[in-house]
């Protein structure tokens, strides 16, 4: 017996299981965009507290979506999360 295949619409349930809350609408839209096209935006330019850190959850979920694709996988296995600390400090101040 094989495990059921994940689908982009399963992201909300995954996010709730991990964080106990629903994803923000932009997070769900980003996952659907990445799942459909395999392309991340160059920058996530959002205010402090808007859930940017959850982009790591989006990356992990995208990789899980493509677990059975083998060499046809779009999802990267390495993820870089870079934050300009000066901007964060200025924004928080």
C-alpha positions as semicolon CSV with decimal commas, in nm:
position;residue;x (nm);y (nm);z (nm)
1;X;0,000;0,000;0,000
2;X;0,140;0,341;-0,097
3;X;0,101;0,664;0,093
4;X;-0,143;0,917;-0,050
5;X;0,018;1,178;-0,276
6;X;0,038;1,532;-0,139
7;X;-0,124;1,815;-0,333
8;X;-0,076;2,194;-0,309
9;X;-0,420;2,222;-0,144
10;X;-0,285;2,017;0,149
11;X;-0,056;2,305;0,250
12;X;-0,313;2,463;0,485
13;X;-0,352;2,141;0,683
14;X;0,026;2,096;0,697
15;X;0,075;2,453;0,817
16;X;-0,197;2,416;1,084
17;X;-0,039;2,092;1,206
18;X;0,302;2,261;1,241
19;X;0,199;2,606;1,371
20;X;-0,154;2,566;1,506
21;X;-0,286;2,846;1,284
22;X;-0,382;2,888;0,920
23;X;-0,122;3,024;0,680
24;X;-0,152;3,385;0,571
25;X;-0,312;3,416;0,225
26;X;0,020;3,527;0,072
27;X;0,187;3,210;0,205
28;X;-0,074;2,983;0,047
29;X;-0,051;3,179;-0,282
30;X;0,329;3,153;-0,281
31;X;0,316;2,776;-0,231
32;X;0,068;2,738;-0,520
33;X;0,285;2,956;-0,744
34;X;0,598;2,761;-0,662
35;X;0,424;2,426;-0,702
36;X;0,285;2,530;-1,043
37;X;0,594;2,697;-1,189
38;X;0,886;2,583;-0,974
39;X;1,008;2,943;-0,950
40;X;1,065;3,143;-0,632
41;X;1,051;3,522;-0,629
42;X;1,392;3,686;-0,608
43;X;1,299;3,861;-0,281
44;X;1,024;3,838;-0,021
45;X;0,989;4,203;0,077
46;X;0,737;4,197;0,359
47;X;0,711;4,379;0,693
48;X;0,832;4,233;1,020
49;X;0,574;3,992;1,164
50;X;0,417;3,901;0,830
51;X;0,537;3,539;0,835
52;X;0,845;3,544;0,611
53;X;1,016;3,276;0,821
54;X;0,739;3,035;0,719
55;X;0,884;3,047;0,368
56;X;1,106;2,769;0,503
57;X;0,789;2,564;0,565
58;X;0,683;2,641;0,207
59;X;1,018;2,516;0,077
60;X;0,996;2,194;0,280
61;X;0,637;2,133;0,169
62;X;0,733;2,195;-0,195
63;X;1,011;1,939;-0,165
64;X;0,764;1,690;-0,017
65;X;0,525;1,755;-0,307
66;X;0,798;1,653;-0,547
67;X;0,939;1,360;-0,351
68;X;0,840;1,109;-0,618
69;X;0,961;1,309;-0,921
70;X;1,324;1,197;-0,902
71;X;1,541;1,381;-1,156
72;X;1,238;1,580;-1,274
73;X;1,217;1,755;-0,936
74;X;1,200;2,138;-0,941
75;X;1,228;2,178;-0,563
76;X;1,580;2,251;-0,440
77;X;1,726;2,049;-0,156
78;X;1,927;2,347;-0,030
79;X;1,758;2,659;0,097
80;X;1,922;2,990;0,184
81;X;1,735;3,226;0,415
82;X;1,914;3,561;0,422
83;X;1,802;3,854;0,633
84;X;1,942;4,206;0,628
85;X;1,966;4,253;1,004
86;X;2,003;4,630;0,976
87;X;1,665;4,653;0,803
88;X;1,503;4,430;1,066
89;X;1,644;4,641;1,349
90;X;1,536;4,965;1,181
91;X;1,189;4,826;1,113
92;X;1,149;4,705;1,472
93;X;1,271;5,039;1,608
